Amino acid sequence: MVTKTCPNLLVHIPLYCTDETPDYCAQYLVELGLVCLESYFTHHNAHHVLVTTNDARPLRILSAYKERSGHPFELRWVRSDELLSIFCTDETRLQDAGCLRTIFSKFYPILSHASEAVVHIDIDTMFVSKVDFGPLLASGIGLVDANCVDPAARPWRPTRKQVDFFAIPPLTKPVATWINTGVFAVRGNGFDICRAEVSHYLENLERAIADGIHGSTDEIIMNALAVREPEFVRVIPDYHYNFLAYYLDLAPVWKWQGKFVHFHSLKPHDFYFDGVVRHRCDQFQAKRINPELYFAVLIWCRYLHAACQHLNYDFAMISAMPRQVVLKEMALLESICVAQAFLREQKSLGAFWS
């Protein structure tokens, strides 16, 4: 059990903004963070939670939520000078939006060794159960092969430039599909591995940009480590530990067997009500929308309404998806599921007696 192998487990949820982040975007990030926290505590998860932010706007709202909800999470404002000291780097790296949002934010408690083990959770992730983090803590770094549920997904192989940049042995075999880092864990020697790789990346940022590597930042780091350091990095095939929302229709039992839903590139904010529920996705993302994802969006909205009921802030999604609409849509989808299950049972019985 996790409590035996790692009593000092820290769950980290970062919320970072750049200097150019407008107020509405900062509030949008806060809405994601509120649901992540509300769903965590609703399912009686009990590990220590650290929420970090570098921006006073989320800090104010999350402080109010902490006070009024009574949930026992730690909220910390991380200043630029602290980040520069911990990461042993300079201001130019902090000014890079990709580094700030995916390296400084995610690796802050890892490079500061804030606990015996750290589990990172992306802010657009929703808990759907009480989670045993044990499988993620079986090695120095624990990752999730979230894309393996997709029948069309193929094993990830680094390009020549990626091989050179990350010093990957040339004949290294693939270990997983492209690894999404919405959920991952670090413990033991994983801290030193992460520190060395993050330092290398920041020191060679210009080269990463020139080589076309910088677009995926933290994910390319973890994918490279997975193939280069298989004795220290374990990739688990249980995609329920980082279930990407657009794949939910491939395993509808997520509602009972799931652990996390990670909305990733299809956010709940893409949905709104103006007489009927609509979405504002582009053509590619629209093709990924399915009834299971929509149901997850409705659950997310229900959590948001619960989290915001005592907060004196105007949240855009509260207006875009009113509570009565959310509950009505959920009841409709649930009745459709019951009807479909009944029809399947009747069809099965008919085949049995024929």
ABEGO torsion letter per residue (X at the ends): XAAAABABBBBBBBBBBBAABBAAAAAAAAAAAAAAAAAAAAAGBABBBBBBBABAAAAAAAAAAAAAAGBBBBBBBBBAAAAAAAAGBBAAAAABAAAAAAAAAAAAAAAAGABABBBBBBAABBBABBBBAAAAAABABBBBBAAAABAABBBBBBBAAAAAAAGBBAABBBABBBBBAABBBBBEAAAAAAAAAAAAAAAAAAAAAAAGAAAAEAAAAAAAAAAABAAABBBBABAAABBBAAAAAABAAAAAABABBBAEABBAAABBBBGBBBBABBAAAAAABBAAAAAAAAAAAAAAAAAAAABBBBBAAAAABBAAAAAAAAAAAAAAAAAAAAAAAAAAAAAAAX
